Amino acid sequence: MQRLGPGLVRLRRPLAAPPLRALGSSIEKKPRLSNVKISDVLQRKHTERWVDSTICYSTTVGEATQIVIERGLSGLMVVDKSTNINSETHQKGKVLGMMTSRDLLRRFSKGRLEGRSFDEVGGERVEDFMTPLNKVVYGRPEETVGQARDVMAKVGIKCLPIMSKEGRVEGILTARDMTDYGLDAKDKGGKEAFLNSISGRVGMSEHASMADPPSFMAYELNAMNKPLYVNVGTDAMPHPFKTESGVAGNKRLHGPGDYATDCDLSEDAMFTFRPENTTSNKELTYAGVGDGVGSWREYGVDPRLFSRALMGACEDYLKEMDEASKFDDVVIPVKPNEILAQAHQRVKDMDVIGSSTACVMLFDNEAHQIHFSNLGDSGIIVLRHIDSDVAGVLKRDRVTKREERKSDLRVNFVSQQQLKSFNHPYQFGWTGKENEGDKSSSFKDASDLCTSSIHIRRGDIVIMATDGLFDNVDVDDICSIVLQWEIANGFIDDSGDIALREKRWGKGEGKGYKEGYTVEDLAEELTSVARDRSLRDDIDSPFAILAKENDIMWSGGMPDDCSIVVLHVVGEGSQLAL
């Protein structure tokens, strides 16, 4: 210690503590939770508290509700315990499917809408609404928590059954299990844990009230009760190497002739439809795309026939429903999964041989929602201007610096695809007979559809397309193309300032005819870029990058048919008739 003056001293720097290794001790660094194996999480869960996570298939809804509450579970495996498939396992019985607490809530909600009593719904059996085995998404014990989180987030589930390679369900992983693994018993219980984490947080003030919505939501909230509308643009382009006699495998085999432009050669099909019989403000817009599977050509079957029949049957069914509802006071929208289910059955009844991927969507202008159902590798993306100053970190462009960015146009939503393997999508199909019980088949039905809903805002751009677009044009490049289209037509200024656009909207000022007539230009531009990229050999397309990740040598683009439907969401007065 060194004295500096009256009452002041300088403390000498203490000697550095010797390293822990020098003291003969070693502290193992805790692994990140995302890197922990699922088997370790389940082992700890079962050690601390073993709960039977099975339920008999004949259990009623009422009994299942009680079991879920008593056991504190969010998911149960449905089993037939009378079927003994392995005498050595503790849990004897064949697994039939899975049931979750969310399934129970949906069952009661559906019953209420149907006007059925609580007792009626409670008397139903679990086997009637469980998720069957062939649709259960699962994880592996050797995988990590990070992988499990990724799967659960993408599929939108809260619990994930874990199945070993031998076919045993080792347990059900939940979000709570993953959180608990990072805490010791003393972190969760005891006086110190309560004082540090819980004390002071119990009991809300009697003056508590809900906060006002954030200021950046002001325009959106004012517009919630106003109907939105969409202008629709479509375009299509066949595989560049197609001719009347077939399709060449590459440029060399195609020869020096011009690339194909006749859309009648395309194996894609699409439709758009807007019902005439709706209420005064209600406006429904339907659209669909299908991609016929070209390999049918090897069996002497024209791949165009099935996709065209499927999309045609979708449109025919909608026209019939529109005609049937002309005298109804309330028009109920037809769900996309119902449309595809009806269309698929009609195509089978017509005995059209072939197969096709399919995506059908419905825009409800009063609900500000798009509902869609998708099977295979066609799909939907939604682009939206999201201000980086208020957007969450997951919505921000973390590659380009804020001061260098010209726009806040983001990919707000990407629909999920369903693939059997790389470049092998699931599909609707018909061979002339049913493929019942064939789990290896690529053919699926409407019950296997990825069905979801998206909230839509004014100014959004919705793009539905076959894989000819998404295999060749990266979604970020699609954003750039859309932005240039917006700037060229004055929807957004060169600075990309969405505040100016919203002020214009607040005054009731739209772009009128421009918003209606130029969306077709955007569809044509996207199709043109997809064609150009598919023919390039010097830049790897999204298809080529994914191929290499799956140990398949591919470079450049992926020539294919391309069909695109673009929806531009606008305010009243800027929409055009289909």
Secondary structure, DSSP 8 states (H G I E B T S, - for coil): -EEEETTEEE---------GGGGT--------GGGSBHHHHHHHHHHH-----EEETT-BHHHHHHHHHHHT-SEEEEEETTS-S-TTSSS-SEEEEEEEHHHHHHHHHHHHHTT--HHHHHTSBGGGTSEEGGG---B-TTSBHHHHHHHHHHHT-SEEEEE-TTS-EEEEEEHHHHHHHTS-HHHHSSHHHIIIIITTSSS--TT-------GGGHHHHHHTTS--EEEEEEEEE--TTEETTEE-SSHHHH-SS-----GGG-SEEEEEE--S---SS--EEEEEEEEE-GGGGGGT--HHHHHHHHHHHHHHHHHHHHHHTTT-SS-----HHHHHHHHHHHHHHTT--EEEEEEEEEEETTTTEEEEEEESS-EEEEEEE--TTTS-GGGS-SSS-GGG-S--EEEEEE----EEETTEE-BEEESSS--TT-TT-SB--GGG-EEEEEE--TT-EEEEE-HHHHTTS-HHHHHHHHHHHHHHTTSS-TT--HHHHHHHHHTT---THHHHHSHHHHHHHHHHHHHHHHT-SSS--HHHHHHHHTT----S-----EEEEEEEEE-TTS----
